[in-house]
Amino acid sequence: MNWKHFGVKRLASIVKPRLQIGCKSVLLFTLAWLPFNMGTPEAIAQNAAIRGEVAFTLTGLAGAEMLDVADNGQYAVVVGGETATLVAIGRNTLTVRGTWKLTKEYLPAGSTAGDLTGVAISPDGTFALLGVRDIDEANSATFNEVRGKVVAISLPSMEPMGQVTVGRGPDSVAIAPNGQFAAVANEDEENEEDLTNPQNRPGTISIVDLRNGAARMTQVEIPIPPDNIPFFPKDPQPETVRIAADSSFVVATLQENNAAARIAMPSPLPSTLTASAFAVRNFDLGVRRGSGLTRDRVGVGNCRSSSYNLSLRQEFISAREPDGLALTPDGRYFVTADEDNLTNVNKQSYQGTPISPHGSRSISVFNATTGAFLGDSGNSIEESVIALGLPQRCNSKGPEPEVVSVGVMGGRTLAFVAIERSDAMTIHDITDPARMQLLDTVILNPGVVRSDRAAGFEPEGIDFIAATNQVVVSSPEGEAMSLINLRMP
């Protein structure tokens, strides 16, 4: 397969997106717009050696929830709703090369409707795995979601190759770098406003066996034990799953549980996969004490991006409850995007201490072997959002770090974070997790700056491209995919 011939006519573009070119990142050193009563935020004093610039924004996508980039950096598959889209990545362009739409034969058994929720491209670039979740209204109304599927599609033809049934609510898919297996986070969230219900079904991790090819996949569901889960230990809900570069272990966030699960992979894999072959350990991710603007909804009162006032910040203690997760290339650390989620709904406390509904507003770094906390980004994300006049939901999770990707550039380990409620991406240097630095905040949607409007893109997918020092971000509300070029002096 020659990917140099990516533009041949047989890969006709089914979608004709609108294009927006040349949006720039706004540097945090631009202080002219800061209200006189704010002072200089901590986030302004930072290392500026690495910057990001939006080179291209592709809009009009049929679905842009999550994405994955091929190892060679030449193309991505982005999914959302019923559609998967193949996108070619250039130095300054994104181009649609094909689409696939979910059809009846690939819906979960017992469902009349499905949603593509996760995607992973194989190491050799010949196929992608797509997670398919049941969204049948009748099933949802009775909290009786049926088991989902993983569907394999060939690349670049976008033709289905095979399918396998996994657990309920597959929300994230990852393929091992050795190509032998995939991992799927089966969230099975049922009624998220009643997580204390002892009748709730626990989520699972599926390990999909790829050794016989994508057309003949099998899988086993791995239960997650209740040990060391601080919230709702009988109802673990895995959200994002990632696999170490040496394929030796899997890590998944358990968002509502404020925990992460680490699954040790047997080596070699047994000829027949069984749940007992996998050892699972859970890590309590703890809480963070921070300060931020915690009153008013976006565009109202003190939550107006045109007139933020730092002097009105309040202290809070929040659970991390991360959604996104990434592993460093050397496998030493995992990094979490600390979204927070359901504290306000379920009114939980942490070791007897009440926790706020305001969100952690941070990213955190943990030892990938022991789960030990190593450092977080402090208040830097919100401070940069305020300095740049970007929107946030002050009374509910603030800027809301959603997902994270990690890579190495110029000998430094960097974390790239999609900031959902601010239409932005942050870049942090996490080389020393205890001395994390914010390097840049890249604005994805300049139209929201100091507009007192809510985010219009709401990014939810992100991937660093090591081969080209680029980042791509998918934004479902904006039906958009952004290409960011990274540069060093």
Secondary structure, DSSP 8 states (H G I E B T S, - for coil): --GGGTT-TTS--S----EEE------TT--TTS-TTS---GGGS---SSEEEEEEEE---S--SEEEE-TTSSEEEEEETTEEEEEEE-SS-EEEEEEEE--GGGS-TT-S-EEEEEEEE-TTSSEEEEEEEE--HHHHHTT---EEEEEEEETTT--EEEEEEEEESEEEEEE-TTSSEEEEEE-----TT-TT-TT----EEEEEE-TT-GGG-EEEEEE---TT-SS-TTS--EEEEEE-TTSSEEEEEEGGGTEEEEEE--SS--SS--GGG-EEEEEE--EEEEEE--SS-TTSGGG-TTS--GGG-EEEEEE---S-EEE-TTSSEEEEEE---SHHHH--EETTEE--SS---EEEEEETTT--EEEE-TTHHHHHHHHHT---BTTTTBT-EEEEEEEEETTEEEEEEEEGGGTEEEEEE-SSGGG-EEEEEEES-GGGTTS----SS---EEEEETTTTEEEEEETTTTEEEEEEEE--
